[in-house]
Every structure is written in structure tokens, then in C-alpha cells.
Amino acid sequence: MSVQPGLRRTEAKAFFANERTFLHWMSMSVTTGSISAALLGVAGHAHHHWGSDFTMRAVGVRVLALFMMAISIGMAVYAAFNFKRRGDMLVQKLDGPYDNRVLPVVLTVVLMTFLTIVWIGSIVSYMEAGK
């Protein structure tokens, strides 16, 4: 027996799951934006107060932080778009796919790469300061 699409029942927990997913994405977006803002602040401080030795590094950190900020904004837009799309699919009682397996992995790899670059930069800076 096949069920007609108009007669299918969408459970309330599906709407709450959609909202939880949206809030998790927004939380990650805010976290990434906060890291980016902190990097921008440190780069500005280094550029203005630590002299010309740190100018090139400050520019590099600013560029990295601006990329991270752009990714953070992109994550927020993606979260809003998916929240709306999934909500519409639930209201219309459409079959999936409700998930996206590629973008979360790509964002994780990009963010881990950025954080690794910052970590390596801080180790190099510490090693040079010890000389």
C-alpha cells in the first residue's frame, strides 16, 4: 500500500530537529567569527605596537582572519538557507534528502587548516623569540 503525500503525517520532532540543526550551525558560525575577530584584534595590536618586524606577519594574520570571517558569514547564510529549505520540505511533506554530507566536511577541513596555520605560526613565533 502506498501512502499519498497529502495524508502523511510530519511529526513535531522533525521541526525541532531542523531548528536544533540551525542553532548548531549558527553556534559554529559565531565561534568561527569570534576566532576571526580575535585574530584581527591581535594583528592590529601587533602592527601598531610591536614594530615593523611584525608587519608582514600581521598582514598575513589579517588576510587569514578575513577569510575566516567570510567563511563564518557563509556558514550563517548556509544555515539560514537550509533551515528554510528543510522547513518548507517538512511542511509540504516531501521526501528527502534532508542532509548534506559534503559541505560540513569541507568546512571542517578548511577551519582545521586555518587553525593549524595559526598554531604553526605561533610556534614559529615562539621559537624565533627564544633565539
C-alpha positions as CSV (number, residue, x, y, z in Angstrom):
1,M,0.0,0.0,0.0
2,S,1.4,3.4,-0.9
3,V,0.7,6.4,1.2
4,Q,-0.5,9.5,-0.5
5,P,1.8,12.6,0.1
6,G,-1.1,14.7,1.4
7,L,-2.0,12.1,4.0
8,R,1.4,11.6,5.5
9,R,2.0,13.0,9.0
10,T,5.1,15.0,9.8
11,E,6.0,14.7,13.5
12,A,6.7,17.8,15.5
13,K,10.1,16.5,16.5
14,A,11.2,16.9,12.9
15,F,10.6,20.6,13.1
16,F,12.5,20.8,16.3
17,A,15.4,18.8,14.8
18,N,15.5,21.3,12.0
19,E,15.7,24.1,14.5
20,R,18.4,22.4,16.5
21,T,20.5,21.9,13.4
22,F,20.1,25.5,12.5
23,L,21.2,26.6,16.0
24,H,24.2,24.3,15.9
25,W,25.3,25.8,12.6
26,M,24.8,29.3,13.9
27,S,26.8,28.5,17.0
28,M,29.7,27.3,14.9
29,S,29.4,30.4,12.7
30,V,29.6,32.6,15.8
31,T,32.5,30.6,17.1
32,T,34.4,31.0,13.9
33,G,33.6,34.7,13.7
34,S,34.8,35.2,17.2
35,I,38.1,33.5,16.4
36,S,38.4,35.6,13.3
37,A,37.7,38.8,15.3
38,A,40.3,37.9,17.9
39,L,42.9,37.3,15.2
40,L,42.0,40.7,13.6
41,G,42.4,42.3,17.0
42,V,45.8,40.7,17.7
43,A,47.0,41.5,14.2
44,G,46.1,45.1,14.6
45,H,47.8,45.3,18.0
46,A,50.9,43.7,16.6
47,H,51.0,46.0,13.7
48,H,50.7,49.2,15.7
49,H,52.6,48.3,18.9
50,W,55.3,45.8,18.1
51,G,57.2,47.5,15.3
52,S,58.0,46.7,11.7
53,D,59.3,43.2,12.5
54,F,55.7,42.0,12.8
55,T,54.2,43.9,9.9
56,M,54.3,41.1,7.4
57,R,53.0,38.6,9.9
58,A,50.2,41.0,10.9
59,V,49.2,41.3,7.3
60,G,49.2,37.5,6.9
61,V,47.1,37.1,10.0
62,R,44.7,39.7,8.9
63,V,44.2,38.0,5.5
64,L,43.7,34.7,7.2
65,A,41.2,36.3,9.7
66,L,39.3,37.9,6.8
67,F,39.0,34.6,5.1
68,M,37.7,33.0,8.3
69,M,35.2,35.9,8.7
70,A,34.0,35.3,5.1
71,I,33.6,31.6,5.9
72,S,31.7,32.5,9.1
73,I,29.3,34.7,7.2
74,G,28.9,31.9,4.6
75,M,28.1,29.4,7.3
76,A,25.4,31.6,8.7
77,V,23.9,32.1,5.2
78,Y,24.1,28.4,4.6
79,A,22.3,27.7,7.9
80,A,19.5,30.1,7.2
81,F,19.1,28.7,3.7
82,N,19.0,25.1,4.8
83,F,16.6,25.9,7.7
84,K,14.2,27.5,5.3
85,R,14.5,24.7,2.7
86,R,14.1,21.9,5.2
87,G,11.2,23.7,6.9
88,D,9.4,24.0,3.5
89,M,10.1,20.4,2.8
90,L,8.6,19.3,6.1
91,V,5.5,21.5,5.6
92,Q,5.0,20.1,2.1
93,K,5.7,16.6,3.4
94,L,8.3,15.9,0.8
95,D,10.8,13.1,0.9
96,G,14.4,14.0,1.5
97,P,17.2,14.4,1.1
98,Y,17.3,16.5,4.2
99,D,21.0,16.2,4.8
100,N,24.2,17.5,3.2
101,R,27.2,15.3,3.6
102,V,29.8,17.3,1.6
103,L,29.7,20.9,2.9
104,P,30.1,20.1,6.6
105,V,33.2,18.0,5.8
106,V,34.6,20.8,3.6
107,L,34.0,23.4,6.2
108,T,35.7,21.3,8.9
109,V,38.7,20.7,6.7
110,V,39.0,24.4,5.9
111,L,38.6,25.5,9.5
112,M,41.1,22.9,10.8
113,T,43.6,24.1,8.1
114,F,43.2,27.7,9.3
115,L,43.6,26.8,12.9
116,T,46.7,24.7,12.1
117,I,48.2,27.6,10.2
118,V,47.6,29.8,13.2
119,W,49.1,27.2,15.5
120,I,52.2,26.7,13.4
121,G,52.6,30.5,13.2
122,S,52.5,30.8,16.9
123,I,55.1,28.0,17.3
124,V,57.4,29.6,14.8
125,S,57.0,33.0,16.5
126,Y,57.7,31.4,19.9
127,M,60.8,29.7,18.5
128,E,62.1,32.9,17.0
129,A,61.5,34.8,20.2
130,G,63.6,32.3,22.1
131,K,66.7,32.8,19.9
